[in-house]
Every structure is written in structure tokens, then in C-alpha cells.
Amino acid sequence: MRYRFVDRIISLDPGLSIQCQMTWPRDLEIFADHFPQFPVVPGVLLTEMMGQAAGLCLSSRPHEPNSAMLIQIKNAVFRDWVRPGELLDIRADILSSQSRLARIKASTERDGAQVATAELLFAFESKDRLGLPDIDPVLLEFWNRTKPGAGA
């Protein structure tokens, strides 16, 4: 089972920036404990969501043989509660990327208001070693939807 915290890519400049969307399902088991009378998405999952968006951007570079793995979270700030069922816009901008490391600025908005931000550091590992497909299914869906003649 993969934990997918990105529903859809909205826009992508491969290896530079990405905008995605996510709606946390109301029926996730985690909301029974976090919190029964006031369900909110845990900050660690919001951070993972931003990290997954950034990883998709890094993986979108042509002929990229590696997968980005989150190794450091800096300056994570959570400005408001995120409730299940709310549509979130996630943005990740690649600040720098070398062969072994990448630094990303990520943010999440709801209805145009920022709810979370973080600076993330990634290392790279071979997709083969990790057992991952050559092309992430979310990236493949985006490219199929946006290629000329696809009728996005």
C-alpha cells in the first residue's frame, strides 16, 4: 500500500515548480483519534503532502533515474487547521538541486489563504533500488491529460 497525499497535478514546470491538489477524505481512520469532535489533518501529514508534491516535481525531470527522499524539514509553520473534505492547493518550488541534494520551498493554501509552509531538503536514491516504477502514476496521469490532443 502506498500512502498517496497528492490527488492531482494542476501545473508542472519539470524540475522547477509544481502545483497540486489534495482533499483529505472524511472517512480516514486517523480522524477518529485526531480529534473525534474536531477532526483535523495532522501537521506531519501536511508536511508529507508538500514533500510528495516536491518529489513529483523532482521526478519529472527528463530521464530522471532517481527518486527524491525527504531528509530534512526546516521552518515548518502551520497557520490554520485543515479539516477533512477541504480542497487544498499545494505548491513546491525547487530552490536548488544538485546531483545528491535538492532544497525546496513548499506551501499549502485553502481558498487562497496559506495554511502551511516548509523548507524541505531531499536526497536522491535510485528508483530501481527502491523498487519504484520509472514513471510515477500521478505524473503519468498528468502527462496523459495535458499532452496535445488530450482535451484537458
N, C-alpha and C positions, 0 to 999 in steps of 0.2 A: 504494500500500500504506500502510495506517495502522498505526502501532505502538500496539496496544491493550494496556495493562497493568492493566486492571480487567476481571475476568471477570463480576462480578455485583454489583449494588447490593442490600444487605441491608435497610437502612433509610435514610430520607431525610426531613429537615425542610427543604424548599426554601429555599435561600439562607442556611441557618443551620448545618446539620451533615449529614454523610453517613457511612454505614458501608458498606464494600465488601469484596469478597473477591477474591483472586488466587492462583492456583497457577502457578508458573513451569514450563512444560513441560521435561521432561528432555532432549528432543531438540533444543533450540535450539542453533544453531551456536556461539553465544558460549561455551558451556560447554566446548567443545573447547580453548579457549585460556585460560579463566578458571575453573578451572585443570584441566588434564587429569586429575590424580589426586585433586583435591579441588574439584569444581565448586561455585562459589558465585555468587549473584546480585551483580553489581557495585553498589556504593553509589549510583552515578549513576542506575542503573535503578530502584532502590528509591525514590530521590527523585522521579524522573519518575512512578512509580506513585502516590505520595502526591499529586503535583501533578495528575495526571489525575483522581484522586478528588475533589480540591478543585475542579477545573474543572467536573466534573459537578454538584457542589453549586451552584456559582455559576450555571451554565447552567440550572438547574432552576427559577429564579425565573420566575414567570408573565410571559409576553410579553417575555422577555429577548432582545434583538436582537444581543447581543454574545457573543463567546467570550472566556474568560479565558486570558491568555497569561502563563506564568511568566516573571518578570523578575528575581527575586532569591531566593536561598536563604540563610537565616540559621540558624546554630546547628544544622546537621545533625549528628546523632550516630548512629553505628551501633554497637549494643551486642552484637550476636552475628551469626554467619554465617547467611545464608539459603541453603538448599540447594534445588535444583530438586525439584519434587514436593511441597513443603511448602505447606499451606494457610495463607495469610496473611489477617489481618483488618486493613483499612486504615480509619482514621478521620480525618476532617477537620472542624474546627470553624472557622467564619468568625468571626474576632475583630473585624474592622471591614470595611465595604465602602461605598465612595462611588462616584460615577459613573465615575471613572477608575482607581481602585486598590482592591484588596482585600488584607487581611492574614489569613493562615490559620495555625492550629496543626494539624500533621498528625502522625500516628503509625501505626506498623505493629506488629502483635503476631502471635506464633505461639504457639498453645496457651496464651493468656493472658499471655504474657511479652513485654514490649516489646523489639523488635529494632531499631527505627529511629524517630527523631523529627526534625522540622524545622519551622522557621517559614518560610513562603513568602509572597512578595509577587507579586501579579498585576496586570497592566494589562488593559484591555479593548479589543477590536478588533471591528469589525462582522463578523458571520458571513458576510454577503454578500461583503465584501471578501476574506475568507479562503477563500471557496468551500466553506463548511461547510453541512451541512443545518440546517434550522430546529430540528429536534429530534435530539439525539444518539441513535444506535441503542441504546446501553446504557440511557439514560434511558427511551426508548420501551418497551423490553422490561420495565423495572421497573414503569412505569405500567400497562402492559397486564397484568402479572402480579398487581398489587396493587389494581387497580380493583375495586369491589364486584361480586361475582358471578364473579370470575375464578378463584376456587379456588386461591389462592396456597398 
